[in-house]
Amino acid sequence: MIIVLVYTGGENVYGATGAEYSIPPKITFPASEATTFEDVKNEIYGGLKYSETEYSLVIQGRYDVGAPGPHFFQLIPLYETRSWQMIFDMTSARNSWRMVELYVEFTPTNSGFSQNHIVSEITRENLEPTTAIVSASHQSPKHGISPKIHDVSNSAPIVGLSSDNIINEAQENSQDDGYVDEETEREGDMIEEDESDGEAEEDVNDNTYGQPVVKLIKLLPLVGRSDKHHPHYNKLWRDRELAIAQLFGSWEGSYALLTPLLEAIKATNLGTRYQILSQPMTREGHRAFKCVAWAFGPCIEAVPYLRPVISIDASFLSGRYRGRLLIACGYDAENKLLPLAFAIVKKEDSDNWEWFMRWLRKEVIGFGKFVYVISDRHKAIKWVFKQPHIGWNESAGECVHRFCSQHIAENLYKQCKDDDVVKTFKWVVKKKKPRRFNEGMEAISKTCPDAIAYLGKVGKYRQEDKNEPEKSEKVFQCMDGGHRWGIMTSNGSEYLNNVFKYSRRLPIMAIVEETFNKCLEWFVDRRRSSLDLANSGKMWSRRVEKLLVKRGAKAGSMHVISYGDERGEYEVKVDRERVALHQGDRVVYVRGDFKYKLVMRNNAIPTCECQKPNLTSIPCAHVLAVCKDRNLNENQFIHPYYSSTTLANTWAGQFHPYGNQSEWPTYNGPIIEPDARLIQLGRRRHNRIPMYMDEMQGRCLGHQARRSTQDKNQAGLS
């Protein structure tokens, strides 16, 4: 038996110990194990003299989530018997203070704040299209998982604040805001920010993820249209939290269902891997959440068919609990993204990156496979590649670590504040020809010597270490040695951060479900496309086929000189090549003949002075000119990673539904609870911090961002 205290008529006050109420309780009544949620509602309606037909009821329970440590009270929405039973069980387990405090609000069903009335009013008046909506049912008809989230930009807005008002269908194809999360340096500290550039894949606008709940600032005028009622911002906030709980489950209950969900996915999708770390609690059978990592079986099966390149990055969670979403992704033969693994951790530090990268190597990539990793210059990430026991020791030859050129451009702009220098750097960092690289660096040195000094030390583990040699290969493609495979930025993982931008506002179980949904969607669409390509008789991916046609056209006007077929040495003369001539202190560019030296042997990557075959494993125009002149088959010089067969095998994995919650395998393990210390107090920040590149490019936050880097090569393939 417990005592229920009911508060109403006052306001919620948040202090050092969390949520409190401004006035004493209005009524009290006892509750036993047989008391249902309907019984509680009837007691409240009767005790406070309200009619159930005339007023709707919103109930929140005040619970001490800080126990057994310092007290910290949080409001938990109660909307069904399951949530009431959870509060009752947790309170009954206490040794003292066996009381449940309920904060209730009554809303007249015929007032402007009525949720059903809001929907009808807004629909009838056909307001301007500025508001996002919830588009889902309580349970997805596909797999028994949380519904997809949509955004509306070209239709009349409809707002639903409860499960009775959920709109089942909405227009998709909304435009994303073009920003993605990144890490960048600011005066020695790592501050998470957003940036994007044009190296993202072709289907970068494939955005079916919109805002899960309408912005509260837009709800205020909509709700107040009827009867001139102006609800408080806090009420709208609580209604939105209630809507999220109705759609995706409660924030706390989501952690308890995390392990059963992953077990259900693992049971039907063979090869799926996951790991959950938790900490012991004083309550028997309960553990506090620490971190989780997961990778789906079809994604792991695709690893042997991907180029040995992965991109890693982290982004903020913007829901009730603080945390970071870590993502690792690969690239297929079309240079499209394939998510490899996800993780949610408390914060981005060396311990969490070490744990995630160790798990990634063991469960997803596999030991012994040489991999090139591209990332930002976060100190914790750089530290990982210095450790001998994780599986990513760069000195031992287990991998190669390279830096994202876009992040370096951001930091370079902070050093020199010169647009032309940054633009020249973006041009030179992608160049493969050594003479083009030297021309660009010479231009930067004349304009800003400090920029050259910064670029000389940016590749070091510790920039201040004067004894550490410069490592330009970590930055410039010309000096890379072919490890990058033409990929210069970490836009892969950055783009995925943008895909899950709104999902990161949801409970943890909904985040896992959304990653499953997106991977399923991509595998279905791209498997069909890759099979069509393979069945059409094409040998290579569409991107490479298009590139071969383009380079073949250039090769037609080149002249080949053979120095002996047995040695495979050739010289290719190019007419009207742009050549730099030095005239004193001046550099003049003229058009003239230029010769490239080649060495070509059967079934080996050709060596050309332009370095394109060595850096991307695709023949350059000079190699194609020799093949045409000597009647050689150019296909032998293209890496099998780019073949249509490899592309089809990449997306051949099958996802399978994991059913409704009642069909999941029985789980008898400990109950996972969130760490109450991670609750985000105050208004949650969803928008990114402005960067120096915004200043340079004149961006206005809140508007569609134009791409900051237009990589015409699309990962070095031109």
N, C-alpha and C positions, 0 to 999 in steps of 0.2 A: 504494500500500500504506500502511495506517495501523495503529497499535497500539491495541487495545481494552483498557482497564483496568476490572476489575469489582470493585465494592465491595459488601460485604454484612455484616450483623451489627452494624453501628454505628448512629449516628443522624445525621440531617442537622443541620448547624449553619449558621445564617445570620449573617454578619458584614458588615463594610463592603464586601466584594467579592462579596456574594451568598452562594450556597449552597456549603457545604463539607462534607466527610465527616470523622467523628471518628477513623477508623482507616485504616491503609494498605489498598491493594487486595489482594484475595485471590488473583485469577488474572489473567493477561494472555494475549492471543492476537492474531495478526495478522488483518487483514481486507482483502480486495481489493474491486474494483468488482463482482466476480461474487458476493460474499458476500451472501446474502439474510438477511432477518430470522429465518427459521426456522433458518438455519445459526448465527446468533448465539445463539438460544435453546438449540440443541443443545450448543453449546460451553459455555454457562453451566451447563446441567444436568449435563453430563459432568464439567466441571472442578471443580464444587462438590459432586459426588456426591449429587445429588438426583434422585428419580424423577419423571418428567413425569406419571405417572399418579396420584401421591400428593400432589403439590404444584403449586399454580398460581403463576405468575410475574408480578410487576409490575416493569417496567423503566422507569427515567427516565434521560435523558441530561443530563449537565452541560455546558452550552455557554456560551461567552463572548459575551453579547449586547451587551457594551459596546464591542467592537472596531469601528473602530480607535481609539476613545477609551479612557478609563479602563476597566480590566477590571471586569466585573460578570457573575457567573455565575448562570445560571437553570436550573432543572430542567425538562426538556421530556419529557412522557410519550411513550413508544414503545410502540405497540400494533399496528403493522402495517408492512409493507414500505415503504410510502410515507414514513412518519415516519422510519424507519431510513435510507432513502436520502437524505432531506433532511439529516440529521445527517452522513452520510458525505460528501455532496457539499460541504457547508460546511467540513468539516474538511479535505478534500482540497485545497480552494482556498487553504489557508493556506501561507505560506512557511516557517513554523516551528511546533513543537509540534503535529505531526500525530498527535494522540492523541484517542481518544474515551473519556470516562469515563462508565461506566454504574453507576447505583445500583440494586440489585435487592433485592427482598423475596420470600421464599417463604411461601406460606400453605398449610397442610395442607387438602386438599380435604374432609376429614371433620371439621374443627374448627368451633367456633362462629363463626369468622370467615369461613368459606366463604360465598361470595356466593350460590350456589345454595341452600345450607342456610338462609341467612337468609330467603330468599324463602319456602321451604316452611314454616319454623318460624313466621314471622309470619302467613302466610296461615292456617295450621292453628289458631293460638291466637286469631285474631280480636281483635286488640288494639283499645283504644279509638281512635276516629278523630281522631288529632291530628297525623298526619304526611302531608306532601305526597309525591308520587311523580313519576317521569318517565313520561310517557305518549307514546310515540313509537316508530317504527321507525327504523332507521338512515337511511332515505330516505323522504320522504313520497311516497305513491302518486299524489298529485295533480299536482305540478309538479316533482318531483325536487328539492324544497327541504327545508330543515330542518323537522322536525316541530313542530306546535304544542305549547304547554306547557299543562298542565292542573293543577288543584288538587283535592284531595279533602277534603271536610269532613264527609261523612255516610256514609262507607264504611270498611270495615276497611283499614288502611294496608298497603301492599305496597312494599317497598323494593327497587330494582334498582340495583346498582352497576356492572354491566358490560352490554355489548350482549347477552349471553346471558340476562340477567335482566330485560330491558325489558318492561314490561307494555304491551300494545298498545292497551288501552282503559281509560278511567277516567271517573268521573263528573265533570261540569262544574258550572256554575252555582254556584261557590263565591262567598262574599261577600268583596268587596275590603275593605281596611281603612279606606277612606274618606279616606286622606291623599294629598295630591299635593304635588309639589315646588314651591317658590316661592323668590323672592328677597325679603329684607326688610332693612331697615336696623337696625343695632345699633351705636350710638355711632359713627356715621360710617363704619363698615366694612360691606361687603355680605357677608352670610352667607346661604348657601342653606338654605332651610327649606321645610316643607310646610304647606299649609293648604288647605281646601276650603270651598266654600259651595254654596248651593242653586241657583245659576243654571246648573248643568250641565244637559245635555240630558236628555230623558225617559228615554232608554235608558242612563242612567249606570251601571246595574247589569249592562250587557251585557258581562260579564267572562268571557272564556274563557281568560284567561292566568293560570296559577297558578305555583307554585314549580317551577323546572326540576329542582332537586335537593333532596332532603330536608335539613333543617337538621341540622348535625352534632351539636348538643347532644341531639337526639332520637334520633340513631343509636346513641349510646353504650349506653343501656340495652337497645336492641333487639338489637344485635350480641352483647351479653353474656348473652343469655338462654340460649344453648346452651353447655354445658360450662363455664359460669362464666368465659368468656374475656372479658377487658376490654382491647380494643385501645387504643393510644394515639390521642389526638386527631389528631396529625399524620398517622397512617396513614389515618384516615377522611377527612381533608382531601385527601390525595393521591388516594384512591379517587374522591372526588367530582370532583376535577379531571380524572381519567381518564375518568369517566363523561361529563362535559361534552365532552371531546375526542372521545369515541366518537360522541356524538350530533351535535355541531355542528362538528367539526373542531378542530384545534389552534389555540391563540391566535395563534401566529406564522403558521401556514399560512393562517389566515383572511384576513390582510392581503394575501397574495399572490393570493388568489382574488377579492378585492374588485372589481378592475377587470374581470376576465372575467365576473363575475356581473352587474354593472351593464350591461356591453355586451350580455349575453344578454337581459336585461330590456328594454333599449332596442331590440334587434332585433325583438322580438315585440310590444312595446307601443309603437306609434308615438307620437311626441311626448314620450317620456320624456327628461328632461334630467338630467345629472349633471356634476360637476366634482371632480377629485381633485388636490390640491396636495401635492407631495412635495419633499424636499430631496435633493441629490446625496450619494452615499456614495463611499467609496474603492473599493468593489467594483464592477467594471464590470457594467452591466446591472441594478443594484440601486439603489433609492431609498428614503429614509426617509419614512414617512407623516407628513403635517402636518395635513390636514383633508380632508373630503369632504362634498359636498352633493348631494342627489338629490330629484327630484320625478317622479312617475309621470304618464304621458300623460293618462289619464282625469281626473286631478285638475286638471291644467293646463287641459284643455278645459272644465272646469266654472266657471272663474273669471268669465267674462262673465255668468253666471247667478246669481252670489252677490252679496249686498249688499256694498258697498265697505267691508267691515270685516274686519280680520284680527287675530288674537291671537298674540303671540309670547312664548316663554319658553324657559328652559334648565333642564336637570336633570343630575345626576351620572351618570356611568357607574360601575358598582360591580363590574366584572370585574377581570381581571388588570391592565389598563392604565387609567390615569387618563384622564379626558376629560369632555366635556360633550355632551349631546344637545340640539341646538337644534331647535325645532319652530315652524312657522307654520301656522295653521289658519283656515278661514273658516266661515261659517254659512249654511245653506240656508233656504228659506222656512218650514220647520218648526222653525227654530232648532237644527237638528242639526249636528254637527261634520263638517267635511270637511277632512282633512289636506292641506295644500298642498305643504309642503316640509319636508325634514329635513336636518340637518347634524350631523356629529361633528367637534368641534374639541378642541384640547388643553386650553384653558381659556377661561373667559368673560371676555373683555376687549374693549377698543374695536377692536383690529385684527380679531379674529375676527367680532365683530358687524358691523363695516363690510364685511368680505368677504361674509358671508352675506346681508346686506340688499342689497348691490349685486347679487349673483347672483340673489336673489329678484326684485328689480325687473326685471332684464334677461331672465331665463329663464322666470319664472312669471307675474308680475303684468303686466309690460309698461310701457314708458315712456308718460307722458301720462295714465295712469289715476289719478284722485284716489282716495286710500284713507285710511281712518281706521285707525290702529294703536293697539291697547291693550296695555299691558304693565305690569310692575312698574317701580319707580323706580331700577333699576340704573343706575349712573353711565355705564357704557359704552353702554347703550341710549339714554339721554338725549343723549349726545354725538353719536350717529349722526344725529339729527334736526337738528343744527346744521350739518352739513357740506354744502357746496354741490355736491359732485361725485358723490354716491352715488345720487341719485335720490329721496331722502327729505328734502329740505330743507323744513322746515315754514314758514319765512319766505317761501320762494318760491312757496308754494301748491301744492307737489307732494303734500302729505299733511297730516293732522292727527294729532297724538300726544296720547293721553289715558292717564290712570293708572288702574290697577285699584283700585276702592274697597275691596276686601277688604284689600289690602296697606296702604292708608292707615289703615284701621280698626285694623290690627295696630300700626302705629307710633303712632297716636293713643292707644291703650291704654297704651303705654309712657310717654307724656307725662303722662297724668292718672291712670291706674290706677283709673278709675271705670267700672263696668259700665254705669250708666245713660247716661253721656255717649256711650259707644261705641254702645249700642243706639239712642240718639237720632240719632247720626250715620248709622248704617246706614239708618235710616228717612228722614232728610232728604236723603241723597245721591241717592236714587232718585226723589225727588218732582219732578213736572213743573210743578205749579201754583206760581207765584211766591209766593203768600200762604202756602201750606203750607211752602215753603222758608224763608220769613222767620220763621214761627212756630217751626220747629225750631231755626234758628240762634239765635233769641232765648232759647230754653230752654237751649241749650248755654252761651251766654254768661253766663247767670245762675248756672249750676251750676259751670262751670269756665272762667274767662276765658283761662287758658293754652291751652286747647284751641282757642279761636277764633284766638288768635295763631298757633298751629301751622298751622291750616287756611288761614290767610291767606297763609302763605309756602310751603306744601307744593307748590304748582304751579310754583314758580320753578325755573329751571335751577340756580341756586345759591341755596340758602335764606339764606345769610349776606349776600347782596347786597341792601343796603337800597335801592339805586336802581332795582333791577328791579321793575316793577309786579307786583301780585298777578295770578295767573292762575287764578281760581276755575273757569273753564270746563274746565280739565283734570281737575277732580274732580267737580263737581256736574252732574247731568243737566239741571237747570233752566236752567243758563247755557251749555249745550253748543252750542246752535244747530242741533241735529239731526244732528250728525256721528256720534254713537254708535249711532244706530238702536236705542236702548233697551238696549244691551249695556253693563253697568256693570263687569264684572270680566273678568279674563283666564282665567276658568275653562275656556275651550275648550282652550288649550294645556296648562293645568294638568291637566285630565282626561286628555289624551293622555299626559302624563308618567306618570300613574297606570296607564293601559292598558299601557304598556311598562315598568312597574316591574321586572318579573322579566326581561324581555328585555334590559334594560340591564346584566344580570350576565353576558351571554353574549359570545362572540367577535363581532367587528365584522360579519362576513358574516352571522351569524345575526340580528343586529339589523336589517340591511337586509331580510332575508327576512321577518322578523316584521312590519315595516312594510308590505311587499307583501301579506302574508296578511290583515292587518287591513283595509287599504284594499279589497282584493278582497271580503272578507266584507261590508263596509258597502255597497259599490256593488251587489252582487248583491241583498241584502235590500232596500235602499232604492229601487233601480230598479223592482223588482216592486211595492213599495208605492206609489210615485209614479205608475206607469202605471195601477194600479188606481184611484187617485184621479182621474186625468185622464180615464179612460174612463168613470167614473161620472157625468160631466157636471158635477162640482163646478168652480166657477170659481177658488176660492181654496184655499190650503192648509188642512188640518184645523184648525190652530191659529188661523188668522185667521177661518175660518168659525165656530168656537166662540166667538171673541171678539166677532164681529159679533152673534151671537145674544144674548150676555150684555149688550152695550151697547144693543142694540135694545130689550131688556126695560126698561132704565132710561129710555130715551128716551120710552117710552109715557106716562109720568107728567109729562113736561115741557111747558111752555107756550111757544110761539114767537110773537115779536112781530117783524113785518117793517117795515123802514125803507125799503123800495123794492127790488123784485126787480132793477131795472135796475142798481142799485149793489151789490147782493148783501150788504147789511148787515142783520143780524138780532140779536135779543136773545132769549136762552133763559132762562126763569125756572125754577129748580129748587126744589121744595118741601122743607122740612126739611133744608136743607144745614147742615152743621156750620160755625159761624162763630165767630170769636174776637172778644170784646169786651174792651176795656181799661177797667178800673175802678181808677184810680190806678196803683199798682205791680202790681196783680193782673191776670191774664188769665183771663177766664171764657169757657167755650165753651158756646154755646147753639144750639138748632136753630131755623132760620128760613128765609125765602125769600132766594134769592141769584140774581143775574142774571149771565149770561156773554155777552159781546159776540162776534159772529162776523162774518167777511167771507168770502163764498163766491162763487167765480166758476167757470165751466165749465172743466174740464180743468186746474185749478190746485189746489194743496194749500190747503185752507181754513186760515184764521187764526182761532184760538180762544184765549180767555184762559187756558184750561187747558193749552195748548201740546201736547197729545197728538198732534194731527194733524201738527204741525210737527216733532216729535221722533221720531216713529215712522212717518210716512206712512200711518197707518191712521186712519179717521174716529173721533172720540170720540162719546160718547152725545149731545152737544149738536148735532153735525153730523148725526147720524142723525135727531134730532128735527126739524131743519129740512127734511131730505130727505123725511121722511114728511109734514110739513105742506105743503110746496110741491110735492110729487109729483116729486121729483128722484131720479135714479139714483145711489145712493151708490157704486156700483162705479167711477165715474169719479174718485173721490177716493182710491182705493187704489192704491198703487204696484205696477207689474207684477212687481216682485221677489217678491211674495207669491202669484202666480198658480200654479195647478196645472200649467199648461204649462211655466212656468219651472222648477218643481220637478222635473218629469219630464226636462227638458233637463239639469238639474244632474247627475243620476245616470245619464245616457244612455251615458256612456263605458263601453267594454268592456275588461276586463283579459284577457290571453291568457297561457297557460302558456309558460314559457321553457325547459322541458325539463330533462333530466338534464345533468350536467356534461359528459358525452361528446358531447352535441349542441350545446353552446355554440359560438359563432363562434371561430375560431382567433385567439388573442391572442399577438402577438409583441413587445409593449411591455416596458418595464422591470418588474422584480419589486419590489412594494412590501413593505417590511419595517416592523415597528413600531419606534417610538422607545423604546429600552431605558430611557431616563431616565424614562419614564412608568409603569414598573412600580410597582404599589402594594405596598409591603412591609407585613407584619403583617396582622392581621385586618381584612378589608374591612368598612366600615360600610354597612349597607343601610337602617337605620331613620333617620328624620328627626330633626332637632334640635327639642326642645320649644320652642314659641313662647309669647309672652305671652297669646295668645288661648286657648291650652290652659289656662293658669292662670285666666283669666277665666271659662271655661266649664266648669272642673272636669274636663277630659278626662284619661283615663288612657291613656297610650300602650300599644299592644299590644292594645287592644280596639277594637271597631267605633266609629268616630267619628261622632257625629251631625253633621248639616250645620250649619255655623256661621251661614249666612245662608239663610233660606228666602225667595227672591225669588218671591213669588206672581205677579208680572207676567210671569215667564219672559221676560226681556229686554225689559221695558217694553211688553208687548202688552196689558195690561189697562187 
